[in-house]
Amino acid sequence: MYSNNERLIVFDADGTIIDAYRVIVDTFTRHGMELGDLERFQKRHNLFKYLGGIKNFPFNLRKQIGKRSRKNILSTLTDVYRDDAKLYPGMAALIRTLVATTGIRVGLVTRNITNEPILTIRKVLNRHDIDLDAFDFAVHVPLGEEKTIALRSARRSFDINPARSYACGDEHKDFSSAIAAGMHPFIGSYGFEDYTRLTKKFKVPEEVISRTPEDLSSRVLHALDIGQIG
């Protein structure tokens, strides 16, 4: 049925391998806006994540009124990402191990909202000694579009058995997209949505949730039969 025995694993970028929260906090601060702590950030609807939550919404909205202000904020966000964004602990070593392992296709999908988002991700990875070209593919999915199409397309392009395919994300939509694409989901609750929001509000099974980057890394290594990093 399938032409090979390869496996596929696809990573979401922001909130799964990249600590995007710290980048957004820094950007907001530079423009005199408050984002709030990580716990509150994880519980907000997507709209309020980038506007700072209901409590700070009116002030932040005023700050962003006008094309020039929005453009300046986006420019700052881009600069902070490219100059300062960091991968979560252990993620760089995990990715280097996976891309060096024969028989495993490694991909990246992102909704990063900076200017030229793929270039932004490339620069972040470069600071961690990872070449984006080492991935088998990297796709930017615009806001408002589901990741399902990108995941399914990648799996089909390599003719990989859905049962040997995995997708790592940090939001309930990442879980839904993975399932819809016929892939097993790994979900981290340390990124844009917390454990309680994922399990209680969106009914994501706790069995697929990792509370720390280290836990996610261990689960991935075990699933792919890789004994250790390196």
Secondary structure, DSSP 4 states (H G I P E B T S, - for coil): --S---EEEEEE-BTTTB-HHHHHHHHHHHTT-----HHHHHHS-HHHHHHTHHHHHHHHHHHH-SHHHHHHHHHHHHHHHHHH--BPTTHHHHHHHHHTSTTEEEEEEE---SSSHHHHHHHHHHTTT--GGGSSEEEE--TTS-SHHHHHHHHHHTT--GGGEEEEESSHHHHHHHHHTT-EEEEETTSSS-HHIIIIIS---GGGEESSHHHHHHHHHHHTT--S--
